[in-house]
Amino acid sequence: MMTSIKMLATGDSGRIVGFDQAGGSYRKKLLAMGLTPGTEFTVTRFAPMGDPVEIKLRGFSLSLRKNEASILLIEKL
């Protein structure tokens, strides 16, 4: 079942399935940051107001704003 990062809790894991069509221009930036389909990640924390969210993938931590993260189509593991 596909969902978005904002629906996950700290400690949850997910896998990137694809990208939302609305985020076409930002897709290249996400791919350059290592967010490719099939990549697994873990949500490590949310900022106090919920934005940004920090995820750990490929051995490093990455912070994404809600609007950036909403482009990702993910499945919860």
C-alpha positions in Angstrom: 0.0 0.0 0.0 1.5 3.3 -1.0 1.6 6.2 1.5 3.6 9.3 2.2 6.4 10.0 4.7 4.2 12.2 6.8 2.0 9.2 7.6 5.0 7.4 9.2 6.2 7.7 12.8 9.7 8.0 14.1 11.4 4.6 13.8 9.2 3.4 10.9 10.9 2.1 7.8 9.8 2.4 4.2 10.8 1.8 0.6 10.6 4.4 -2.2 8.3 3.2 -5.0 8.2 6.2 -7.3 7.4 9.9 -7.5 4.2 11.9 -7.7 3.6 13.4 -11.2 3.1 16.9 -9.7 6.7 17.0 -8.5 8.3 16.6 -12.0 10.8 19.5 -11.7 11.9 18.4 -8.2 12.3 14.8 -9.1 15.9 15.2 -10.5 17.0 16.8 -7.2 15.6 13.9 -5.2 17.2 11.4 -7.5 20.6 13.2 -7.1 20.2 13.0 -3.3 20.0 9.2 -3.5 16.2 8.9 -3.3 15.8 6.3 -6.1 13.0 3.7 -6.4 13.7 0.6 -4.3 15.8 2.5 -1.7 14.9 1.7 1.8 15.0 4.3 4.6 14.1 4.8 8.3 12.4 7.9 9.7 14.8 9.1 12.4 13.0 12.2 13.6 10.6 15.0 13.0 11.3 18.6 13.9 9.1 20.0 16.7 6.6 21.5 14.3 6.7 18.5 12.0 8.8 20.1 9.3 11.4 19.0 8.2 11.6 15.2 8.6 15.0 13.4 8.9 15.4 10.0 7.2 18.4 7.7 7.2 19.3 5.9 4.0 22.4 4.5 2.3 24.4 5.2 5.5 23.7 9.0 5.8 20.9 11.2 7.2 18.9 13.5 5.0 16.4 16.2 6.1 13.5 16.9 3.8 10.7 19.6 4.0 7.1 18.3 3.9 6.5 19.6 0.4 9.7 17.8 -0.8 8.8 14.6 1.0 5.3 14.6 -0.3 6.6 14.0 -3.9 7.8 10.6 -2.8 5.5 7.6 -3.2 6.5 5.0 -0.6 5.4 1.8 0.9 5.7 1.1 4.6 7.9 -1.9 5.6 
